[in-house]
């Protein structure tokens, strides 16, 4: 549910310069869009790589395959 929304937002193009009254407003919108796209990319990476790894580790602990428990793990 979250992933398709993030991918759609990431694919959107930059703001249209004709929608803004001043260069300053457009520049701010473009910078904000760029930062937003970078954050989305980091979230997608987290969802694709780190979450499955954590789920796998928790499943192994639940099944008793991991004997070496440490604080914070």
Secondary structure, DSSP 4 states (H G I P E B T S, - for coil): -HHHHHHHHHHSPPPPGGG-SSHHHHHHHHHHHHHHHHHHHHHHHIIIIIHHHHHHHHHHHHHT------TT-
